[in-house]
């Protein structure tokens, strides 16, 4: 039985909040559940997190929970009719001082700094780039514009500036509250919206660690790359995070659609090179919001992200608000499996000219190399922190990696790592007992049988983080 290596992140919403349906989605392949903090109150998220934990328990799987922060609201205000239809050539005013509801001529702004950040000639994109307006002049708090590409503009739609340059801080007061909420249910990952540099991520980490201290919890941090300014700072942002999300929606609006596919490949490659995880997101199966089957283009898109080496592919509205949340997960899992079976393993080339300075990292690489050349059935990493499994998962190999850990928090965090299957096992303090237990654990689950060869890594003394210093090749008796 071929097991899927690429992980699936699904967003929880009204369409997927039924406990039985959520359990089916987890059984069908959801590894990480995303809670979108742009919608709902604190208590809603606390209730949903509990729903996820219970559904995962019934499905007999551990899934990670990712709290996705809203970030700065660079948005227009509200309209008296809820929406207006803008026509090309018409004048339209974005007015930071306006308190009354908007109409066909003008609308207020959630983002009060806009008049100081734009000048005549700038191009603004509204509603994910569907509407394009150019700035004619700025008078006090009012930005006067001409509509270039019209369309329907409704309440609170987003504003982007072509080429980037809006300076809103990545973490708002609401985000800081939301971090506290997310830590109260020990979210495994926190995704930070619109970071511009490493400082934004360092600040988020500090806030998470402070808020998580009373629960003795430290989440993984995912930087959502969605601003033009983040691209030149990509490496520093990566180093300050545990992973990145290729957030193709806002990013495409700022840098242009055509540049995004090459950027996606670059980001995935860079993340893997720095031992970080990477999620590819936005409109992956968009048509399945209303159709029971994906388009050919969507199938190619998901498959290409898999072939690029992404850890996970993400579903947003498809599972949060779509008509076919379960079918979408099933289809996505099928596409991932088919793409993975076509991959070529170039492990030898990966290690050429590489120097490893850490013992635990060298052991991890040795396990991969040996398992690949021996045709082993499995690689087993006994890990406290999950680091060994993370390093192994940065290299493409068709041998499944089983990570055995005594910590449920580590097990959940590893749910996002490509080609890693995290299992909970009490790793005894005695090495020989632990190795025997590990093998019976694998046999019980049908992972190995008599005659199979597998590689196992562990550390002596057992249970010391960062202590992986042993590789053993075993044949099942």
Order of alpha helices (4+ residues) and beta strands (2+ residues): beta-alpha-beta-alpha-beta-beta-beta-beta-alpha-beta-beta-beta-beta-beta-alpha-beta-alpha-beta-alpha-alpha-beta-alpha-alpha-beta-alpha-beta-alpha-alpha-alpha-alpha-beta-alpha-beta-alpha-beta-alpha-beta-beta
